Amino acid sequence: MFRHEKQLLQEVKVERANPTYAAMLTEQLGGPQGEMKAALQYMAQSFRIKDPAIKDLFMDIASEELSHMEMVATTINLLNGHDLNAMGVNAGQIESHVLTGLNPSLTNASGYLWTAAYVNVTGDLAADLLSNIAAEQRAKVVYEYLHRQIADKYVRETIDFLLNREEAHNTLFRQAFNRIQDTGSTQNWGVDENARLYFDLSTPGKYFDVNNPQPPSFQTPDTGMKQ
């Protein structure tokens, strides 16, 4: 069951309209590293999780990602302003002026429609957690790129908040990964001589080796935190 609260998770404002940047920010609404992808990926992965604590974590973060999606869409609305003016934006950024009446669309910054192909679900908890950790890291990178390209202090405040929340999700997924060692796909890591081979197929030099392969693991960011 879901319930929509009328207030945003965090208030959003803009100093002034900026339709070009609105098109750029759409990347985090309907792009492959965006908020809709994150929400639906974590929700879809949760459906067969048997560990009640981890299932709860996935659904909590998925629900928060939907609230991030709402914040991003509201910011895009404010940046688009109130007047249709396709002549006032650059080529390639006119979709909202000629297709959606300034309504934020579920596309990336280039206008390509969101697709379920963005969603990664394997049914293996270790693989899905690693995918989610990487997804949060990629989302941070996109937000950092967006932060550099806007001087609007209110938009920057929104991005700062979202960046910090991505970091929180990253930490929580890492803690969950620490809980499931020696389960699922982590049980079959480095079991024979093939796991100890490194094919040095580039020259010059050999910079890595796998003499002692180990299961993938993460240190808890805060050693005082309870697992």
Steps between C-alpha positions, in 0.01 A plus 500: 500500500619849422388836631588834347590783736425840348820666619825427322775310679699825475374836375626598155532848350678668212638852463370532146370296207762316298343272234835377372604380843151353548572275202836403650346416838250272326790253483442427869127457450488247217861414420687173565647633827189695598254487785229301321750230409620478860149485648380226268823301515505478878127428515519228235798339673315493832217279384683170564731602785446264794702690762235732650752764609662528156162487323388788723816694417445459125140618524589794724767620258275437198229713661746778572622491139141568392508808721827604335330458164229738621761756608680481166175532304393801708837668443470436125154658508636813666796520261271467197302806607146564382528594133529266204794627297672237287690780325659595831681171559774321313433237238466162666335652808160586359301188590327650802399805294345309212395162646417524870395860562798551737406191701817311599527193281638159591801529274869561527657835416503412129128421490529121488213333684557321828517124457475202734828384345664734754379276785740225613354203688682165529328332795842459663518734798876548486494590130202732546660678796823554307293632209323741736825622654628572149169667407522738796860581408405573138210719612742699716725555199212637289386730781857625539515581128168682525614692808800642313285641222250712691555816705144510637551467878163335561552236232844434648342456844262241356783314330709515819214337691453229236874430488505447875202267482669294226800469731272381782345236274845388388604452864183306585538266203863437602387410851244260355771343284710437811206306650479246219857372470524131401153500345380493141763573238761588765525128587665410170779758489855371454433127533757359254819582312312699233425764762877551543589571138575843358534521123758772434388590147636854487856626488713630654473402863283292729342706774244265658486139613254259662721272708262521794146570377256608769122538511393859429443695821459852631612647828217659697548878449431566869638225722271621777189418299306188584465249218 
